[in-house]
Structure formats: structure tokens, C-alpha cells
Amino acid sequence: MYHSSQFSKEISVIIEFIQNVFRKNATQNAVIAISGGIDSAVALSLLVQALPKAQIWPILLPYGRQEMTDAQTILDFWQILPENRKILNITSMVDASCSSLQIDDQDRIRKGNIMARTRMIAIFDYAKSKNALVVGTENKSEHYLGYFTRFGDQASDLEPLATLYKTQVRQLAQAFKLPEIFLTKAPSADLWQDQSDEQELGFTYELADQVLTYLIDQKVPASAIAQLFNQDQQLLVKKILARVNAMAFKQQVPYTL
């Protein structure tokens, strides 16, 4: 997706974008949720280039005994101040909401949505306490695949990864020379144990990004895209296109006159 010569230019554009947003909002502090995945790791990497580290307030939001070692690893990698880090276990809040709403533990989608929206509440409340903007971690692939919870992990004040497909996020992680774990671990929304994005989607981000590049960037008609791939890939390509179409409503709501 990127040639090496494009790395520094893309990073510079995003850093300038971040700085401009904070300048326009007359706000110095940034709150960012760190999950231990590649997206939050790269978003943090961009943030530390744009703002002084003293102005960055990471929050870790595990559910149950969710492992946070990788999240701490990226904070240590960028030497984020220990006094700026916050850990808030969301178990009691999520479980109370699920109990009140009578959501069964086996209903993974509804419970996952509650987890994402609980994290959103915690992040924005923390930002309010710090007079900060919330820095999101959604990438372009997740956006067009509709792989997010509305008013949950999608909610933020600014999205530094919004122009980057997942494969480009990985390339930036390599450019930043992040610890190997962020390049090798399976992408996950951390909505339940052993959850994996690609397993849940049924296709890889690598293939999805190729399809999205044709569809979104090159404006190739959806009906013509499958023929651009070999026969073994065409069924998956059609599955990706069907998901983009099915999730298009997430880009449109709330509906207005």
C-alpha cells in the first residue's frame, strides 16, 4: 500500500492534522484508550509525535481478567509518564448494565456492544476530568466494513487513523519500529475471550483492503470488482462487498430531513 518514501509524508500530514485540531479547540490534553492492539499502538505513536507526553493521558479499560501487558508495553515503549496512566476495570459497569437489560452472557453481540459503549462513557468522562479531547483508534478498513459499535468504539473527537487501511496501519507500525508483538498478534476488538476480527469477519484485512481500494479510492463499480481477482478469491471478494453494502447504514445514521 505504501512505498517507504511515503511514510514520512503520511506521518507528517497526520501529525499536522492532530496539532491543528488541538490548536483550533484551544485544548492541550489528549485522552486515548489503549487496548494493546496495533491500532491504539499506532494512534499513540502518532500522538507522541504531535503533543508533549505530559499532555497525553492513556486509559486502559479491561473487562474481567483481560490481559493488559501489551497495552503497558506500548506505554513503556514511548515512555509515557506513569502518573498519566489510568486503569479502570469495566466489569462491574458492564455486568450491571447487562443484568438490568436482561442480556444473557451467551448473547455476545449485545454484550459486546455494551462493553464498547461502556468504554466510550469511561473515556469521555476521563476526558472531561482532564479538559481533554478523545483520540480515537478506528481505521479506514473498520469504517467501511462497519466493524465498529455505533456510539461505542466509533465515538471520538478526532480520528488520526481514519485515512489508513489496516494494512497501512501495519506498515506505519513497522516504520515506527514498534515491538514485534504489535505486528504479529491477531487483530481483536477484545469483546470476548479469544475473539479475532478476521475470524469473525470471515476474510483477511489484506484481501479486504485490496477490495476497498478498488471500491472506495478508485471508484470501480462493485459489480466489476470480483473479476479483478482470481477465481479462488472471488467468493470472498463478493462477501466483502456484501458486508460493505449491508453495513452502509452505519455511515448514514442518524437519518435526518
C-alpha positions as CSV (number, residue, x, y, z in Angstrom):
1,M,0.0,0.0,0.0
2,Y,2.8,2.4,1.0
3,H,6.2,2.8,-0.5
4,S,8.9,3.7,2.0
5,S,9.2,7.2,0.6
6,Q,5.5,7.8,1.5
7,F,5.9,7.0,5.2
8,S,7.4,10.3,6.4
9,K,4.9,12.3,4.3
10,E,1.9,10.5,5.6
11,I,3.1,10.7,9.2
12,S,3.8,14.4,8.8
13,V,0.3,15.0,7.4
14,I,-1.4,13.2,10.3
15,I,0.8,14.9,12.9
16,E,-0.1,18.3,11.5
17,F,-3.8,17.3,11.5
18,I,-3.6,16.3,15.2
19,Q,-1.8,19.5,16.1
20,N,-4.3,21.7,14.2
21,V,-7.3,20.0,15.9
22,F,-5.9,20.7,19.3
23,R,-5.0,24.3,18.3
24,K,-8.5,25.0,17.0
25,N,-10.1,23.6,20.1
26,A,-7.7,25.5,22.4
27,T,-7.1,22.3,24.3
28,Q,-3.8,20.8,25.3
29,N,-4.7,17.4,26.8
30,A,-5.4,14.2,24.9
31,V,-7.1,11.0,26.3
32,I,-6.7,7.8,24.3
33,A,-7.9,4.3,25.1
34,I,-5.0,1.7,24.8
35,S,-6.1,-1.8,24.3
36,G,-2.8,-3.5,23.4
37,G,-3.7,-3.8,19.7
38,I,-1.9,-2.4,16.7
39,D,-4.5,0.4,16.1
40,S,-4.2,2.0,19.5
41,A,-0.4,1.4,19.4
42,V,0.0,3.3,16.1
43,A,-2.5,6.0,17.2
44,L,-0.4,6.6,20.3
45,S,2.8,6.6,18.2
46,L,1.4,9.4,16.1
47,L,0.1,11.2,19.2
48,V,3.5,11.3,20.8
49,Q,5.0,12.9,17.7
50,A,2.3,15.6,17.8
51,L,2.0,16.5,21.5
52,P,4.2,16.6,24.6
53,K,4.0,13.4,26.5
54,A,2.9,15.2,29.6
55,Q,-0.3,16.1,27.8
56,I,-1.2,12.5,26.9
57,W,-3.5,10.6,29.2
58,P,-3.8,6.9,28.3
59,I,-6.7,4.9,29.8
60,L,-6.8,1.1,29.9
61,L,-10.2,-0.4,30.2
62,P,-10.0,-4.2,30.7
63,Y,-13.1,-6.4,31.2
64,G,-12.7,-9.2,33.8
65,R,-9.2,-10.6,33.7
66,Q,-8.4,-9.2,30.3
67,E,-4.6,-9.1,29.8
68,M,-3.2,-5.6,29.6
69,T,0.5,-6.5,29.2
70,D,0.7,-5.4,25.6
71,A,-1.0,-2.1,26.4
72,Q,1.6,-1.4,29.1
73,T,4.3,-2.4,26.6
74,I,3.4,0.3,24.2
75,L,3.2,2.9,27.0
76,D,6.6,1.8,28.2
77,F,8.0,1.9,24.6
78,W,7.0,5.6,24.3
79,Q,7.9,6.3,27.9
80,I,4.5,7.7,28.8
81,L,4.6,9.1,32.3
82,P,3.4,6.6,34.9
83,E,1.3,9.3,36.7
84,N,-0.6,9.9,33.4
85,R,-1.7,6.3,33.0
86,K,-5.1,5.1,34.3
87,I,-6.5,1.6,34.5
88,L,-10.3,1.2,35.0
89,N,-11.8,-2.3,35.0
90,I,-15.2,-2.1,33.4
91,T,-16.5,-5.4,34.7
92,S,-18.9,-4.1,37.3
93,M,-20.4,-1.5,35.0
94,V,-20.8,-3.9,32.1
95,D,-22.3,-6.7,34.3
96,A,-24.7,-4.2,35.9
97,S,-25.9,-3.0,32.5
98,C,-26.3,-6.5,31.2
99,S,-28.2,-7.5,34.3
100,S,-30.6,-4.5,34.1
101,L,-31.1,-5.0,30.4
102,Q,-31.5,-8.8,30.8
103,I,-28.8,-9.6,28.3
104,D,-27.6,-13.2,28.5
105,D,-23.9,-13.9,28.7
106,Q,-24.3,-16.1,25.5
107,D,-25.6,-13.1,23.5
108,R,-22.1,-12.0,22.5
109,I,-23.2,-9.2,20.1
110,R,-25.4,-7.4,22.6
111,K,-22.9,-7.8,25.4
112,G,-20.1,-6.7,23.1
113,N,-22.0,-3.6,22.3
114,I,-22.5,-2.8,26.0
115,M,-18.7,-3.3,26.5
116,A,-17.9,-0.9,23.7
117,R,-20.4,1.7,24.8
118,T,-19.3,1.4,28.5
119,R,-15.7,2.1,27.4
120,M,-17.0,5.1,25.5
121,I,-18.6,6.5,28.6
122,A,-15.5,5.9,30.6
123,I,-13.2,7.5,28.0
124,F,-15.3,10.7,27.6
125,D,-15.8,11.0,31.4
126,Y,-12.0,10.8,31.8
127,A,-11.5,13.4,29.1
128,K,-13.9,15.7,30.8
129,S,-11.9,15.4,34.0
130,K,-8.7,16.4,32.1
131,N,-10.3,19.0,29.9
132,A,-9.1,16.8,27.0
133,L,-10.1,15.6,23.6
134,V,-10.7,11.9,22.9
135,V,-8.3,10.5,20.3
136,G,-9.9,7.5,18.5
137,T,-8.3,4.5,17.0
138,E,-10.6,3.5,14.1
139,N,-9.0,2.8,10.8
140,K,-10.4,3.1,7.3
141,S,-11.0,-0.7,6.9
142,E,-13.1,-0.9,10.0
143,H,-15.1,2.1,9.0
144,Y,-16.2,0.9,5.5
145,L,-16.7,-2.7,6.7
146,G,-18.9,-1.4,9.5
147,Y,-16.7,-3.2,12.0
148,F,-17.5,-1.0,15.0
149,T,-20.2,-0.3,17.5
150,R,-22.1,2.8,16.9
151,F,-21.7,5.3,19.7
152,G,-19.1,2.9,21.2
153,D,-15.6,2.4,19.9
154,Q,-16.5,4.7,16.9
155,A,-17.0,7.7,19.2
156,S,-14.2,10.2,19.5
157,D,-13.2,13.8,19.0
158,L,-10.6,13.1,16.3
159,E,-9.5,10.0,14.3
160,P,-5.9,10.0,13.3
161,L,-6.1,6.6,11.6
162,A,-9.2,7.4,9.5
163,T,-7.4,7.7,6.2
164,L,-5.4,4.5,6.8
165,Y,-6.4,1.0,5.8
166,K,-5.5,-1.8,8.3
167,T,-2.5,-2.9,6.1
168,Q,-1.3,0.7,6.1
169,V,-1.6,0.8,9.9
170,R,0.7,-2.2,10.0
171,Q,3.2,-0.5,7.7
172,L,3.3,2.5,10.0
173,A,3.8,0.2,12.9
174,Q,6.9,-1.2,11.1
175,A,8.0,2.3,10.3
176,F,7.8,3.3,13.9
177,K,9.7,0.1,14.8
178,L,7.1,-0.9,17.3
179,P,7.7,-4.1,19.4
180,E,7.1,-7.3,17.3
181,I,4.0,-8.3,19.3
182,F,2.0,-5.5,17.6
183,L,2.9,-6.8,14.2
184,T,2.2,-10.5,14.9
185,K,-0.8,-10.6,17.2
186,A,-4.3,-11.2,15.6
187,P,-6.4,-8.1,15.4
188,S,-9.2,-8.1,18.0
189,A,-11.9,-5.8,19.3
190,D,-11.5,-7.5,22.7
191,L,-15.2,-8.1,23.1
192,W,-14.9,-11.7,24.3
193,Q,-12.2,-14.2,25.1
194,D,-10.2,-15.3,22.0
195,Q,-12.2,-13.0,19.7
196,S,-10.5,-12.2,16.4
197,D,-11.5,-9.7,13.9
198,E,-10.6,-11.7,10.8
199,Q,-12.2,-14.9,12.2
200,E,-15.4,-13.0,12.9
201,L,-15.4,-11.2,9.5
202,G,-14.6,-14.4,7.6
203,F,-11.8,-12.8,5.5
204,T,-8.4,-11.2,5.9
205,Y,-7.8,-7.5,6.2
206,E,-5.2,-7.8,3.4
207,L,-7.9,-9.0,0.9
208,A,-10.5,-6.6,2.3
209,D,-8.1,-3.6,1.8
210,Q,-7.5,-4.6,-1.8
211,V,-11.2,-4.7,-2.4
212,L,-11.8,-1.4,-0.6
213,T,-9.1,0.3,-2.5
214,Y,-10.8,-0.5,-5.8
215,L,-14.3,0.4,-4.4
216,I,-13.6,3.5,-2.3
217,D,-10.4,5.0,-3.7
218,Q,-10.5,4.0,-7.4
219,K,-14.4,4.1,-7.7
220,V,-14.5,0.8,-9.5
221,P,-18.2,-0.3,-9.8
222,A,-18.9,-3.1,-7.2
223,S,-20.2,-5.3,-10.0
224,A,-16.8,-5.3,-11.7
225,I,-14.5,-5.8,-8.8
226,A,-14.8,-9.6,-8.4
227,Q,-13.4,-10.1,-11.9
228,L,-10.2,-8.3,-10.9
229,F,-9.3,-11.3,-8.6
230,N,-8.5,-14.9,-9.3
231,Q,-11.3,-17.5,-9.2
232,D,-10.3,-18.8,-5.7
233,Q,-10.7,-15.3,-4.2
234,Q,-14.0,-14.3,-5.9
235,L,-16.4,-15.7,-3.4
236,L,-14.6,-13.9,-0.5
237,V,-14.5,-10.7,-2.6
238,K,-18.2,-10.9,-3.0
239,K,-18.6,-11.5,0.7
240,I,-16.6,-8.4,1.4
241,L,-18.6,-6.3,-1.0
242,A,-21.9,-7.7,0.5
243,R,-20.7,-6.6,4.0
244,V,-19.8,-3.1,2.9
245,N,-23.3,-2.8,1.4
246,A,-25.0,-4.3,4.4
247,M,-23.2,-2.0,6.8
248,A,-23.6,1.2,4.7
249,F,-26.4,2.3,7.0
250,K,-23.8,2.9,9.8
251,Q,-22.4,5.7,7.7
252,Q,-25.8,7.3,7.3
253,V,-27.5,7.2,10.7
254,P,-28.9,9.2,12.3
255,Y,-31.3,9.8,9.4
256,T,-32.3,13.4,9.1
257,L,-34.5,15.5,6.8
